[in-house]
Amino acid sequence: MNDKIVLENIYKSYYLAGVTTEVLSGVNLKVEENETLAIVGPSGVGKTTLLHIMGTLMKPTSGKIYIDGLDISTLGDDALSSFRNKKIGFVFQFHHLLPEFTALENVMMPLLIRGNDGAEEKAAEMLKLVGLGGKEKHRPSQLSGGERQRVAVARAIVTRPSILLADEPTGNLDWKTSEGVLDLLFSLKEEFSITMVIVTHNRHVAEKCGKIYLLERGKIRCYTD
């Protein structure tokens, strides 16, 4: 397999009120193409920070990130935004849907940002794929928690990204709804040959992944090699 994501010696520190806090202390990680990988660890250890760095939403203090062999530090802000829109989908614990827009409009957003023709048709197709056909005109307040997360999944996948990064994607859902969302994520991952990284506190979620990594005290190590 080819390496899809490579992190080399990633450090991340925050400086606040005269105090420097080091969150990541030389993280090295390779994620292979089409792999499913879970990152676990205690609260506040930096799992979300690591995921955001991996997804180019945040810059490390030092270190290199390669995606498909490209050193993303070589990209300017506009090129990086375009790269992210094409390559990476995100699913968060809280769906972050725009409340004033319908389910269809929320799913269309990444396509509209890209300037993609046929955005409405593609978004409607994706809503059907996640089991929400017929609810295109519903606003988030008219949907259940599980349905809102399915809209978020549809929005993340509608651009056909090759990478999906999920931060506690079922953390805000009950067990039965969580299982439905997980099954959806894994089926879409297989259907579209996506490389998926999940940050989770839930051991059950982690054990569905091919590899599990533990992040603690700024370092990462593999549980499942």
Number of C-alpha atoms within 10 A of each C-alpha: 8 11 15 19 21 20 19 16 16 23 21 22 14 10 9 8 5 6 8 10 11 15 20 25 17 17 18 17 18 13 20 17 18 19 19 22 23 26 25 23 18 13 11 10 17 20 26 19 18 25 20 17 17 23 21 19 13 13 20 20 13 15 16 17 24 17 19 15 12 13 12 17 14 9 13 9 10 9 12 16 14 13 15 17 19 17 16 22 26 24 25 21 17 17 21 13 20 13 12 11 14 20 30 27 22 22 29 24 20 21 20 14 10 14 10 14 10 11 21 17 12 17 27 22 16 23 25 14 14 17 14 20 14 10 18 18 13 15 19 22 12 14 14 11 18 20 20 21 27 24 30 26 27 32 28 24 26 22 24 18 19 20 27 23 22 23 22 18 25 24 15 16 16 11 11 9 17 19 16 13 21 15 13 17 22 15 12 17 20 13 9 13 16 22 22 26 23 25 25 24 18 14 11 10 19 20 13 15 18 12 18 23 19 15 20 19 13 18 17 20 15 14 12 10 8
